[in-house]
Amino acid sequence: MDIEDFCLDPSIAHLNNGSFGAVPLRVRERHDELRREAERDPDQFFATLPDRLTKARTEVAEFLGADPDGTAFVANVTEGIAVALHSIPLTPGDQILLCDHAYGAVEIAVRHTASRTGAEVVALTLPGRTTGDWTADDAARTFLDAVTPRTKVAVFDHITSPTARLLPVQRMCRDLSAAGVTTIVDGAHAPGMLDLDITEVGADFYTGNLHKWLFAPHSAAILSVTPAWRDRVTPLIPSHYLHDGFPRSLEIQGTRDHTPWLVTPHGVRLLTDLGPAHVRTRNAHLAARAQQILADVPGLTPWPADPELSMRTLRLPEGVATTYESAVTLATEIYDRLHCRTAIRPWPGAGLLRVSAQLYNREKDYERLAAGLPAILSRYGGAGRIAAW
């Protein structure tokens, strides 16, 4: 597949598939058909919706190694995390574990839950804060060592968003569960990128996006819940199907646009036709090559990486993009001058540049970025200040 097979502007080097994904034309065409169907006869569409959602959910869940009866469609991982936190009873003094590699919206949800319930957020720092020099054992041990009698919940990534690292989620879920801690896994990047078996992961709540690496449209994600918690899951917006229980109570809410969920099996089938192992290997190799190309840019330092991932990170020069505002400014400048879309994330000491590799990417995309970055970064003086052109 090439960029012409996706709904993307071919004049742009799209190096940030990890944020928003990209919809193949084949999937978009089917999505358009579903939208037209919904508009032609809304009564018929909504009358048949429950059964169609069950069928779509079953196909997607089975592909991801999840129990269809314990899996619900949600709009995105942010919603999945919010539903999970909303369903866990917390009281003042209870502790929620979270680490410094968590996605920003997830941290917001955790802190909001703490303020609402009186729980305490215990923010953990993984080793190698400024270098990324930590192992899977380090990550697992950091969480387990933080458990106290007051620890009720641990929230952690399968693949970290800002740093593109793989956490040992199966081990962490097993050990934390044995310690009496409820586990919530943010699997935003895992569906499609990894050979995923959600049941084997063993999380109490596992939520993952389908639009990033599984060729689905935006607003398509899943929340998978273990049997012990399913009867306690409550939707954020109660509606007519509330008393049907999970998963239907989460999925059907009036005139919400359900078509992204109905079309997700077409993304699964496309990946299956292409060969999931082939796609994952190809993308992971290209991501590694991208990091090598960009490592030649003065001031960029490769961040430690996991070979099976389709994303790589590099540390920017000291003092550059250490705040959200300065990171946005740099990403905007890169696009304005180079027509490259990248993910720039603030990080202590120096921000991080994350690039992704998807089927529409070629080495030349990263070469374009590498060729133009030195001139842009040369404008950044001490503490990341920008000099005039």
N, C-alpha and C positions, 0 to 999 in steps of 0.2 A: 504494500500500500504506500501511496505517496500523499503529499499534502492536498492534491486535487481530489482525493477520496474523502476529505474531511471538510467541515464547514468552517474553513479558516481562510484568512487573507494570505495568499501566497507571497505577498511582498514583505511580510513580517517574518522574522526568525522567532518562532514560538518556542521558547525554551522553558516554559513554566507550566507544563501539562499538570504538574502536581497540585496546582491551585484549583484550576477550573476544568481540567480535562478538555477533550475535544470530541465532538459528535461526528461519527462517520456519516456520509451522505445516505448510505443504505439504512441506517437507523433513523435519521431525520425524516426520510421519506415515509417510513412506517408511522413515525410520530405524527407527521402532518395528516396522514390518513385517519388516525384515531381522533385527532382534534376535529377534523371535518365531520366525522361520524357523530361525535358528541354534540355538535352544533346542528346537525340535520334533524336529529330526533332525540332531544335531551331526555324525554321520559323513558324511552327504551334504553338509552345508554345507562342511566342511573339505576334502572330496574335490574339490569344484568351485571352491574358493577361488582357486587360482592363476590359472585362466583368467578368473575374474570380476574379479580385481584387475588383470590385464592390460587387460581391456576398459575398466574404469573409469579406469585410469591413462592409457590412450590418449586417451580423450575429454577429460580434464582437461588433459593435456599439450598437446594440439593447440589447445585454447582459449587456453593461455598462451604459445603460440609456442615450445614446447619439444619436443625429440625424445623420443617415448615410450620408445624403447629406452635412453635415457640419463637417464630420470627415475624416481625411486622415491618411494613414499609414506613419510612419516615422521610421528611424532606431532606435532611442532611444529618451529619454526625452531631452538630450543635443541638438539634432537636432530640436526637437519641440520648445524648448525655443528660439533657435537661429532664427527659422522661425518667431516666434511670434514677437520677438524684431525687426527683419528685416522689418516686415510689418507695424510697428507703426511709423508714422512720428514724429521725435524728432528734436528739434532745440536747439541751445546753451542756457543754462540756465534752460531748462526743468529738472525736477527731477524724478529719479527712486528710489522707496523704496525697500529695501532689508534688511533682518534681519540676525543676527549672526548664525542662525541655518540652513542657506541655504547650499545646496550642493556645493562643490568646483567648479565644472565645470559650474554650473549656475552662481555663482558669477563672474567667468572669463568672461562668455558671457555678463553679464550685464555691467561689467567694460569695456569690449571691445566695446560694443555699445556706452557707454558714451564717450569713447575716439574718436570714429568715428564721433559722431554727436555733440559733445560739451555739451551733457547733464551731469547732476551731479548725482552721486550715493549717496543716503542718507542711510548710514548703521545704522540700528536700533539694539539696544541691548534689548533682552527680559529680564524681571526681573529674579533674581536667576541665574545669570551667572555661578556660580560655584556649584550650588546645584540643578538646574533644578526646583526650587520651584516657579512655575508660573501656572496660570490657563488659561483656554480658554479665559476668559474675559480679562486677562492681555495681552494676545497676540493680540486680536482684538483691544484693546484700544491703544496699542503701535503703531500700524500702523495708526489707524484713527487720533490719536493725532499728528502724524507727517505730515499730509496733509497740504500743503500750496497752494496758488494760482498757484505755479509753478509745483506742483506734477502732472505728466502725467501718470505714470505707477507704479504699485505695483506688485512685484514678490514674491510669498511665497509658501511654501510647503503645501501639504495636510497632509503628514506624514513626519516629519523631518528626514533626513537621518542620521546625526551623533548622534542624541539624541533619536530617535524613539518616538516622541511625535505627537499627533494628534492636528492639528490646526482647529479652527472653520471656515472652508473655506466658507461655505454657508453664514454665517453672515458677514464675512469679505468682500466677493464679493458684497453682497447687500449694505453694508454701504459705501464701497469705491466707488462703482458705483454711488451711490447717491451723492457722493462728486465730481463726474466727473473724477474719476481715472479709467484708463483701468487696468484690472486685468489679471495676468498670473499665473496660478496655476501649480506648479510642483507636479504632482500626480504620481511620479515614483513608489511608493510602493503601491498605492491604488488599481489598478485593480487586482481582485482576492482575496486580503486580506480583503477588505471592501465590504459591500453590497452597491455598488456604483451606483449612479444615477447622471451622469455628467450634465444633463440638470438642475436638481434641484440645483446643486452646484452654477450655475449661473455665472461662470467665462467667461470673454471674450475669453480667450484662456485656454484650459485645456489639458495638455499633460501627458500621463502615459505610463509606460513600461508594456509590456505583458510577458516578459521573466522572471520576478521576481516571481510573484505569480499566473500567469495564464497559466503556463505550456507551454509557447511558446519558440521557439528557440531564440538565440540572434539575435539582429538587428530587433526586432519587437516591435513597440510602436505605439501609436496613438496621433494625435493632433486634438482636437475638438474645433471648432470656432463658435461663435454666428453669427447669420445672418448678423448683422450690419458690421462685419469685413470680411466676406468671400470674397467679391469682391476685397479686398485690400491685401489679402494674396499673397505673391510672393515667389516662390521657391528660394532657395539659388543657385541652378544650373538650369538656364533656358534651356529647351529642347523642343522637337517637340510638346509636349502637353501644352506648355505655355498658348496658347490662349484658351484652353479648360477651363481654370480657376480651382479654387479649387473645389474638392480635387485632380482631376486627374493630374493637373500640378505639384503637389508635388510628386506623386507616381511613374510616369512612366518616367524613365530617362535611355534610352538605355539598355545596357546589365547589369545593376544593378541586383543583386541577389534578386528577388522578392519572392523566395520560402518561406522564413520565414513568410512573410505576408499571403501567401496562406494557410499555414498550421495552422495559429492561430485558426481558428474555431475548429480544433480538440482538442486544449487545452481547449477551452470553453466547448466543449461537454464532455470531460473527467471530468472537475470540476462539470458539471451539473449532470453527472452520479453518481459521488461520493456524491453529495449533498453539495452545497456551504455552507449552514449554518453549517452543521456538520463539514466540513473541517475547517472553520474559528474558530468555537468554540474550536475544538480539538487543533488547533495550538496555539490559544491564551492562553488556559489553560496550554499547555506545555511550552510556553514562560515564563509564570508567574512562573511555577515550576522551570525552568532553572535559573531564577533570584534568587529564594530562595536558590537553591543549591549553586550557586556561591557567594551568600552573606555571606556564612560561611567561605570563603577564607579570611584570615587576610589581611586587607588593602583595600578590595573592599567594596564600598558603593553603595547600590541600588539607581539608578536614578528614580525619579518619572515616573510612567508609566500610560498608558491608557489601560484599561482591554481588549478592543476589538482588540488590535494589536498583531501580531505574532512576534514581536521583543521586546527585553528588553535591557536596558543599565545599566552598573555599572561604577562608577567612580573608576579609578585606584588610587594607593597611591600617595600622594602629590609629585609632581615633575617628575612623570613617564609619558613618551609619550606626552610631551607638544609640540613637533615639529613633522612635517611630517616625517622627517628622523628617529627620535627615535620611532615613532609609527610603521613604517615599520619594523624597527629592532626587536621590541618586537613581532609583529605578525609573523615574520619569525622565531624567536626563539621558539615561541609556536608551530609552525608547525614542525620545525626540531626535537624538543624534545618530543612532545606529539602527533604529527600527528593530530592536531586539526586545522581547519580553522576558524578563527575569524575575526571580523572587529575591528581594533584598530584605533581610531580617535584622533588626537591631540585636546586638549582643554585647555583653560587657567587654570593654577594651577595644573591640572592633566588630563591626557588623559582619554578617554572613551572606555570601552569594550562593544561592541554590539553583541548580539547573536540572532539568528533567530530560529524559529521552523517551520518545514515543515513536511509533511507526512512521510518522510523517517527518521526523528529524533526520538530518544528514550531518556528517562532520563539518561541512561548509557552514552550517548554522553557527556552530561554536567558534569556528575560525573567524567569522564576521565579528562576533563579540570580542574575541581575543585581539583582533586587529585594532578595534576602536577604543578598547578600555584604557590603554596607557594614557592617551590624551585626556580622557575624562578624569582619571584618577590623579593625574599630575596636577590638577587644579586644587586638590585637597591638601592643605597645609597642616600644621599642627592642630591637634584636637579636632580634625575633620573639617576645619574651616575651608570654605570655597573661595578661591581667588577668581577675579574677573577674567573673562576671556580677553 
